Amino acid sequence: MRSGLRTDPLGRLLTDETLTSIDDDRIFGAGDAVAPSGRALRMSCFAARPLAINAADNVLACLDGTPPKVLAVPFVGSTVSLGQRVGVLQFTRRDDTPVRFFLSGRPGGMVKKAGLAAPIWGLRMEIRKPGSVPSMTGLGGRREPLIPDAKAVAER
């Protein structure tokens, strides 16, 4: 990479779990352009939003002289549109491994449509009252590691 920063084989910036570059603690990354702890999250809007929020919060924390927070993305599922009204929602564990439950057809499409509208709603709420929309990284006050234990995932 021309920047001199280390990347994974696909060109994603290598960061620690606070989204801080492993080469320069003044640089943060987010979205599908980063590989936290050497492992990238799947490309999705569900992952992009918490990564963006976490990166922005950590930049502000560093400016304030406080330590950055560790990223924890609690996945719940993955959706695919199959037209304007139908889709599939594959539910997952918090570590993004699939479970044997899914929604398809119109119910799956409705969930996908709601998921696409949610960020717009959240941005409108944040404009009206900054800090009013909780990030997905804090669901239920539980913080779990970003990278699941590979052995535990394989045992499922």
ABEGO torsion letter per residue (X at the ends): XAAGBBBBAAGBBBBBAAGBBAABAABBBBEAABBBGGBBBBBBAAAAAAAAAAAAAAAAAAAAGBBBBBBBBBBAEBBBBAEAABBBBBBBBAAGBBBABBBBEAAAAAAAAAAAAAAAAAAAAAAABBGABBBAAABGGBBBBABBBAAAAAAX
